[in-house]
Amino acid sequence: MDRKTDQDKAQPPYPPSTSGALFDVVAAEGRFALQRCQDCGQFLYPAHDVCPSCLSTDLSLKDAPPGGRIASETTIRATTNPYFRERLPIRIGLVILDCGPSMIAFLEEGAGIGCRTSVSFRLDTFGRAMAWAE
């Protein structure tokens, strides 16, 4: 027996996270920012506690260049998750950012493999940041 209410089923299928909250704030401000190591200068995504390059813990959120290239893409056409089912089809892709890290992002119409793109964080209906490539 499914004890979830219709309201529960409409919630995103992932719990809020501390690292995700960093991006929620910058998305609400209309910025694209990533963690940046203050010792070696590397941009990081997703959020880390320690820089993977130099092991520094001096990481802060800094505005980052949003440019990149789409390395791969796929279209999700079926899901068992009620939250995503009403949003199908969903196009996502791997974006290699010019500033270093790669990230999975929702793809705007016309964005595809090999395309130059600009990534932004946008808030979903629950106030959580989602990466979009246009």
Disulfide bonds with the S-S distance in Angstrom:
none
